[in-house]
């Protein structure tokens, strides 16, 4: 075994894909999520243990660690929101929930897991999730871009503070076919239009980000830390049409 990895959002599209890839590589897995049936399905495929928990509950992080065990080789925080509204329609509750789930949750998950990460022999790794909307300004993305921008700041701060024991990186996907984005991706006309905005003209699949997350957890990425890496078909940096 290579060690145990904690995966928040382990029942979701990207989190479950990460779990399956890491299990194939010999890692032990502990999943965290809100949907017990999905967690059981992923656990059945990967041999993972799991905790049924909601990151909006501040008490969940200590409970997760009491069930995950005393030593961790890595942490993946694949939890997010997709709250798309114009500024005038956003409420205080919208901003607070997006920040809590995306940024504060990541910070509290890292804080709670830190003793177990430090207890593991050798270098360990954490992967957080941002969004292409931080690098590119999109209409209706004020709340989510603000929250994910905080994730990128957290990534760099923790990478500096916790080096060299703990590497911390973030992945910034563009629109990906997961349950979270179902309202967008299940609309054929909208999905096609958005796909054509990418230099590689398709939408993301969960495995696109999951393969990078598994690489960043592994020792193969041992000289990479403090980075936010786009998995976005080139959307954050390329324009192929006038």
Number of C-alpha atoms within 10 A of each C-alpha: 8 14 15 24 27 28 25 29 24 32 27 24 19 24 26 27 23 28 31 22 18 24 21 11 13 13 21 21 28 27 27 30 22 17 15 14 10 15 25 17 14 22 21 11 13 21 16 23 18 24 21 14 20 18 22 14 11 14 11 19 21 15 14 22 21 12 12 22 13 15 19 27 26 28 26 30 24 27 25 23 17 12 18 17 16 12 12 7 9 15 12 8 9 16 16 13 19 22 24 21 18 27 27 21 24 26 18 17 23 19 12 17 23 18 14 16 25 18 13 17 12 12 17 25 25 27 26 27 25 31 27 24 22 21 15 13 12 12 11 16 19 19 25 26 25 17 26 25 21 17 26 23 15 21 26 18 13 19 22 15 12 13 14 13 16 21 28 30 26 28 24 22 24 24 24 23 19 17 13 17 13 11 11 17 20 13 10 10 11 12 17 14 12 17 20 15 18 21 17 15 15 18 21 19 18 19 19 17 25 24 15 19 27 22 16 25 24 20 15 10 14 14 9 14 23 19 16 21 17 21 22 24 21 17 24 21 13 12 11 11 8 3
